[in-house]
């Protein structure tokens, strides 16, 4: 397709930056992408101008309404912003709030393919400082905080994500390897940090396991068909030490193999909010929590109910039943299942024994 002149110029300008690949190779990656061009963007835009616009950028009120950091680039220096611009243009598949802003100011946005593979890594941390933030951003991670999360002590969240056309299997392999490598580098940074505690996980899923729906409010009849109850799952807290693992009868290195996320809108992003305040919707949330799902509030103002499983087949069955329930009775705007390929927890030493960072519990079918 014909690429924006601004985009082509930016890529050609970036070729002079250290470590940036040949611009012809990068432009070739974009030729099969579906792009939406933004109107009224100057074709004379330079890297310095883009840097200044990013430094001054303020999130509009309707974008990530619960995000407290309204100027995401304000504290980043010229070198780091140039790295972020490089990643944004070098990897068409890259996804993230910083990436989206950079592309919009550069004059375009990438349209998400109808069929896709997502490769991503998540970091949850108790504390950060400027050096750790900048180091994670240099690896390609982006801010991805929540207004509410479990465990509550994890206040800082970062995500590295790529959305790949499944027909480009070579790109999927390369970006999976890159995500794994960057996750391991992030784990080293966190392990060596004197104060930060947390964990890193990598995940893979496709459009087949990411269902989206138009919101339909829950009914009394629908509630009677919810497929799970408080007796459906066994909830196991992850062991924190060797002695804790022995007490719980679980391996110390046990971890989730699949996540299931159920999404609901809130009154902040849904105009008919009274439909969300109904007794039936409250009871639906209660049902989710009673069977082991915990509540998250994203900065985009969506409720997300999440559960982690350590049996792949069980997670698939739970996902299928939730999809069937939603298609028949509504209540949810999204149901997704993500395969966890690796999970790392920081190690600390307390009273002469190794303690692993806390992570949410695991569910198994009774």
C-alpha positions as CSV (number, residue, x, y, z in Angstrom):
1,X,0.0,0.0,0.0
2,X,1.1,3.7,-0.3
3,X,2.7,4.7,3.0
4,X,2.3,8.2,4.5
5,X,5.1,10.5,3.3
6,X,5.6,11.5,7.0
7,X,6.0,7.9,8.0
8,X,8.5,7.2,5.2
9,X,10.5,10.2,6.0
10,X,10.7,9.3,9.7
11,X,11.9,5.8,8.9
12,X,14.5,7.2,6.6
13,X,15.7,9.7,9.2
14,X,15.9,7.0,11.8
15,X,18.4,5.0,9.7
16,X,21.1,7.3,11.1
17,X,20.4,6.2,14.7
18,X,22.7,3.6,16.2
19,X,21.3,0.0,15.9
20,X,18.5,0.9,13.5
21,X,18.1,-1.6,10.6
22,X,18.1,-0.6,6.9
23,X,15.1,1.6,6.2
24,X,14.2,-0.3,3.1
25,X,13.8,-3.5,5.2
26,X,11.5,-1.7,7.7
27,X,9.4,-0.1,5.0
28,X,9.0,-3.5,3.4
29,X,7.6,-4.9,6.7
30,X,4.9,-2.2,6.5
31,X,3.8,-2.7,2.9
32,X,1.3,-5.5,3.8
33,X,-0.1,-3.7,6.8
34,X,-3.5,-2.0,6.9
35,X,-3.0,1.6,8.0
36,X,-5.3,4.5,8.8
37,X,-3.8,7.9,8.0
38,X,-4.4,10.8,10.3
39,X,-5.5,14.1,8.7
40,X,-3.7,17.4,9.1
41,X,-0.3,16.0,9.9
42,X,2.6,18.1,8.5
43,X,4.7,16.3,5.9
44,X,7.6,18.3,7.1
45,X,7.5,16.7,10.6
46,X,11.0,16.0,11.8
47,X,12.3,13.7,14.6
48,X,13.0,16.8,16.8
49,X,9.5,18.1,16.3
50,X,8.0,14.7,17.1
51,X,10.1,14.6,20.2
52,X,8.8,18.0,21.3
53,X,5.2,17.0,20.6
54,X,5.6,13.8,22.7
55,X,7.2,15.7,25.6
56,X,4.2,18.0,25.7
57,X,1.6,15.3,24.9
58,X,-1.4,15.1,27.4
59,X,-3.8,12.3,27.3
60,X,-7.3,13.6,26.4
61,X,-10.0,13.1,29.1
62,X,-11.7,10.2,27.3
63,X,-8.5,8.2,26.8
64,X,-7.6,6.0,29.7
65,X,-9.8,8.0,32.1
66,X,-8.5,6.3,35.2
67,X,-4.8,6.9,34.3
68,X,-3.2,9.3,36.8
69,X,-0.1,9.9,34.5
70,X,-1.6,12.2,31.9
71,X,1.8,13.2,30.4
72,X,3.4,9.8,29.7
73,X,6.5,11.2,27.9
74,X,7.2,14.2,30.2
75,X,9.9,12.6,32.3
76,X,11.7,10.8,29.5
77,X,14.8,12.1,27.9
78,X,15.7,12.6,24.2
79,X,17.6,9.4,23.9
80,X,14.9,7.2,25.4
81,X,12.1,8.8,23.4
82,X,14.1,8.2,20.2
83,X,14.4,4.5,21.2
84,X,10.6,4.4,21.7
85,X,10.1,5.9,18.3
86,X,12.5,3.4,16.8
87,X,10.6,0.5,18.2
88,X,7.3,2.0,17.1
89,X,8.5,2.1,13.5
90,X,10.8,-0.9,13.4
91,X,8.1,-3.3,14.6
92,X,4.7,-2.9,12.8
93,X,3.3,-5.6,15.2
94,X,4.1,-3.7,18.4
95,X,1.2,-2.7,20.6
96,X,1.1,-0.4,23.6
97,X,-0.2,3.0,24.8
98,X,3.2,4.7,24.0
99,X,3.4,3.1,20.6
100,X,-0.2,4.2,19.7
101,X,0.5,7.8,20.7
102,X,3.8,8.0,18.7
103,X,2.1,6.6,15.6
104,X,-0.8,9.0,15.9
105,X,1.4,12.0,16.2
106,X,3.5,10.7,13.3
107,X,0.4,10.6,11.1
108,X,-1.0,7.0,11.1
109,X,-2.3,4.1,13.1
110,X,-2.0,0.4,12.4
111,X,-5.3,-1.5,12.0
112,X,-5.4,-4.7,14.0
113,X,-5.8,-7.7,11.7
114,X,-9.0,-9.7,12.0
115,X,-6.9,-12.9,12.6
116,X,-3.9,-12.5,14.8
117,X,-1.5,-14.1,17.2
118,X,-0.6,-12.1,20.4
119,X,2.8,-12.6,22.0
120,X,3.2,-10.6,25.2
121,X,5.0,-10.3,28.5
122,X,3.7,-8.7,31.7
123,X,5.5,-7.4,34.7
124,X,3.9,-6.6,38.1
125,X,6.0,-4.7,40.6
126,X,5.7,-3.3,44.1
127,X,8.0,-0.4,43.6
128,X,10.0,1.3,40.8
129,X,12.4,4.1,40.4
130,X,13.5,6.2,37.4
131,X,16.4,3.9,36.5
132,X,14.2,0.7,36.5
133,X,11.5,2.4,34.5
134,X,13.9,3.6,31.9
135,X,15.6,0.2,31.7
136,X,12.3,-1.5,31.1
137,X,11.3,1.0,28.5
138,X,14.6,0.5,26.7
139,X,13.7,-3.2,26.5
140,X,10.4,-2.4,24.7
141,X,8.1,-2.7,27.7
142,X,5.4,0.0,28.1
143,X,3.3,1.4,30.9
144,X,0.2,-0.7,31.6
145,X,-1.0,0.2,35.0
146,X,-4.4,-0.7,36.6
147,X,-6.8,1.3,38.8
148,X,-7.4,-1.9,40.8
149,X,-5.4,-5.1,40.9
150,X,-4.7,-8.2,43.0
151,X,-2.5,-8.6,44.9
152,X,-2.9,-4.9,45.8
153,X,0.8,-4.4,46.6
154,X,1.6,-4.5,42.9
155,X,1.2,-0.9,41.9
156,X,3.3,-0.8,38.8
157,X,2.7,-2.8,35.6
158,X,4.5,-3.0,32.2
159,X,3.6,-4.9,29.1
160,X,5.6,-5.9,25.9
161,X,3.1,-6.9,23.3
162,X,3.1,-7.9,19.6
163,X,0.0,-8.5,17.5
164,X,1.1,-10.7,14.5
165,X,-0.7,-11.8,11.3
166,X,-0.7,-15.6,11.6
167,X,0.2,-16.0,8.0
168,X,3.6,-14.6,8.8
169,X,4.8,-17.5,10.8
170,X,8.5,-16.4,10.6
171,X,7.5,-13.1,12.3
172,X,5.6,-15.0,15.0
173,X,8.7,-17.1,15.8
174,X,11.1,-14.2,15.8
175,X,8.9,-12.0,18.0
176,X,8.2,-14.9,20.4
177,X,12.0,-15.3,20.8
178,X,12.4,-11.6,21.2
179,X,9.7,-11.4,23.9
180,X,11.2,-14.3,25.7
181,X,14.7,-12.7,25.6
182,X,13.4,-9.3,26.8
183,X,11.5,-11.0,29.6
184,X,14.6,-12.7,30.8
185,X,16.5,-9.4,30.7
186,X,13.7,-7.7,32.7
187,X,13.8,-10.5,35.3
188,X,17.5,-9.9,35.7
189,X,16.9,-6.2,36.2
190,X,14.2,-6.9,38.8
191,X,16.3,-9.5,40.6
192,X,19.2,-7.1,40.9
193,X,17.1,-4.2,42.1
194,X,17.5,-3.6,45.9
195,X,13.8,-2.9,46.6
196,X,11.5,-3.9,43.8
197,X,9.6,-7.1,44.2
198,X,7.4,-8.8,41.6
199,X,7.1,-11.3,38.8
200,X,7.3,-11.6,35.0
201,X,5.1,-13.8,32.7
202,X,5.0,-14.5,29.0
203,X,1.8,-15.4,27.2
204,X,0.5,-16.4,23.7
205,X,-3.0,-16.5,22.4
206,X,-4.9,-16.0,19.1
207,X,-8.1,-14.5,17.8
208,X,-9.7,-17.9,18.4
209,X,-9.4,-17.4,22.1
210,X,-10.3,-13.7,22.3
211,X,-14.1,-13.2,22.0
212,X,-15.7,-9.8,21.9
213,X,-19.4,-9.0,22.3
214,X,-21.8,-6.2,22.2
215,X,-23.0,-5.6,25.8
216,X,-26.3,-7.1,26.8
217,X,-27.4,-6.7,30.4
218,X,-27.8,-9.8,32.5
219,X,-31.3,-11.1,33.3
220,X,-32.7,-13.2,36.1
221,X,-33.1,-16.1,33.8
222,X,-29.5,-15.7,32.5
223,X,-28.2,-15.9,36.1
224,X,-29.7,-19.3,36.5
225,X,-27.6,-20.6,33.6
226,X,-24.2,-19.4,34.9
227,X,-22.1,-22.5,34.6
228,X,-20.0,-22.3,37.8
229,X,-20.5,-21.8,41.5
230,X,-18.5,-21.6,44.7
231,X,-18.0,-25.4,44.6
232,X,-16.7,-25.6,41.0
233,X,-13.0,-24.9,41.6
234,X,-10.3,-25.6,44.1
235,X,-8.3,-22.5,44.9
236,X,-4.5,-23.0,45.7
237,X,-2.3,-20.2,46.9
238,X,1.2,-20.4,45.3
239,X,3.9,-21.4,47.8
240,X,6.4,-18.8,48.8
241,X,9.2,-21.0,50.1
242,X,10.4,-24.6,50.3
243,X,8.7,-25.1,53.7
244,X,5.5,-23.5,52.4
245,X,5.5,-25.8,49.4
246,X,5.9,-28.8,51.6
247,X,3.1,-27.6,53.8
248,X,0.8,-27.0,50.8
249,X,1.8,-30.2,49.0
250,X,2.7,-28.3,45.8
251,X,6.0,-27.8,43.9
252,X,7.7,-24.6,44.7
253,X,8.0,-23.7,41.0
254,X,4.3,-24.4,40.2
255,X,2.8,-21.6,38.1
256,X,-0.2,-20.8,35.9
257,X,-0.5,-22.4,32.5
258,X,-3.5,-20.4,31.3
259,X,-5.3,-17.2,32.2
260,X,-9.0,-16.5,31.6
261,X,-10.2,-12.9,31.5
262,X,-13.9,-11.8,31.5
263,X,-14.5,-8.2,30.6
264,X,-17.4,-5.9,31.6
265,X,-17.8,-2.2,30.9
266,X,-18.3,0.4,33.6
267,X,-20.4,3.6,33.8
268,X,-17.2,5.5,32.8
269,X,-17.2,4.0,29.3
270,X,-20.8,2.9,28.7
271,X,-23.5,5.4,28.1
272,X,-26.4,3.3,29.5
273,X,-24.7,2.9,32.8
274,X,-28.0,2.1,34.6
275,X,-27.9,-1.2,32.9
276,X,-24.6,-1.8,34.6
277,X,-26.0,-0.9,38.0
278,X,-28.7,-3.6,38.0
279,X,-29.1,-6.2,40.7
280,X,-28.6,-8.9,38.1
281,X,-25.2,-7.4,37.0
282,X,-24.1,-7.2,40.7
283,X,-25.1,-10.8,41.2
284,X,-23.2,-11.8,38.1
285,X,-20.0,-10.2,39.5
286,X,-20.6,-11.9,42.8
287,X,-20.9,-15.3,41.1
288,X,-17.5,-14.7,39.4
289,X,-15.8,-13.8,42.6
290,X,-17.4,-16.7,44.6
291,X,-15.9,-19.2,42.2
292,X,-12.4,-17.8,42.4
293,X,-12.2,-14.9,39.8
294,X,-10.7,-11.7,41.2
295,X,-11.7,-8.2,40.1
296,X,-9.4,-5.8,38.2
297,X,-10.2,-2.3,37.0
298,X,-8.2,-1.2,33.9
299,X,-7.2,2.4,33.4
300,X,-9.6,2.4,30.4
301,X,-12.4,1.8,33.0
302,X,-13.3,-1.8,32.2
303,X,-14.0,-4.3,34.9
304,X,-11.9,-7.5,34.3
305,X,-12.5,-10.7,36.2
306,X,-9.4,-13.0,36.1
307,X,-8.6,-16.5,37.0
308,X,-5.4,-18.5,36.6
309,X,-5.4,-22.3,35.9
310,X,-2.6,-24.9,36.1
311,X,-4.3,-27.4,33.8
312,X,-4.6,-26.4,30.1
313,X,-7.5,-28.7,29.3
314,X,-9.5,-27.5,32.3
315,X,-8.9,-23.9,31.3
316,X,-10.2,-24.7,27.7
317,X,-13.3,-26.2,29.1
318,X,-14.0,-23.2,31.4
319,X,-13.4,-20.8,28.5
320,X,-15.8,-22.7,26.3
321,X,-18.5,-22.7,28.9
322,X,-18.1,-18.9,29.5
323,X,-18.2,-18.2,25.8
324,X,-21.4,-20.3,25.4
325,X,-23.0,-18.5,28.4
326,X,-22.1,-15.1,27.0
327,X,-23.4,-15.8,23.6
328,X,-26.7,-17.1,25.0
329,X,-27.3,-14.7,27.9
330,X,-24.9,-11.7,27.6
331,X,-23.5,-10.0,30.6
332,X,-19.9,-9.8,29.3
333,X,-18.2,-7.8,26.6
334,X,-15.2,-10.1,26.3
335,X,-14.0,-13.5,27.2
336,X,-10.3,-14.5,26.5
337,X,-8.0,-17.3,27.3
338,X,-4.2,-16.8,27.3
339,X,-1.6,-19.5,27.4
340,X,1.2,-18.8,29.9
341,X,4.5,-20.0,28.4
342,X,6.8,-19.0,31.3
343,X,6.5,-17.3,34.7
344,X,9.4,-16.0,36.9
345,X,9.1,-14.7,40.5
346,X,11.8,-12.7,42.2
347,X,13.8,-14.5,44.9
348,X,14.5,-12.8,48.2
349,X,16.2,-14.2,51.3
350,X,14.5,-14.0,54.7
351,X,15.6,-15.8,57.8
352,X,18.1,-17.9,55.8
353,X,15.5,-19.2,53.4
354,X,14.6,-18.2,49.8
355,X,11.2,-16.4,49.5
356,X,9.5,-16.1,46.1
357,X,7.4,-13.1,45.1
358,X,3.7,-13.4,45.7
359,X,1.4,-14.1,42.8
360,X,-2.4,-14.7,42.5
361,X,-3.8,-18.2,43.3
362,X,-4.4,-21.0,40.9
363,X,-7.7,-22.7,40.1
364,X,-8.4,-26.3,39.3
365,X,-11.7,-28.0,38.7
366,X,-13.0,-30.1,41.6
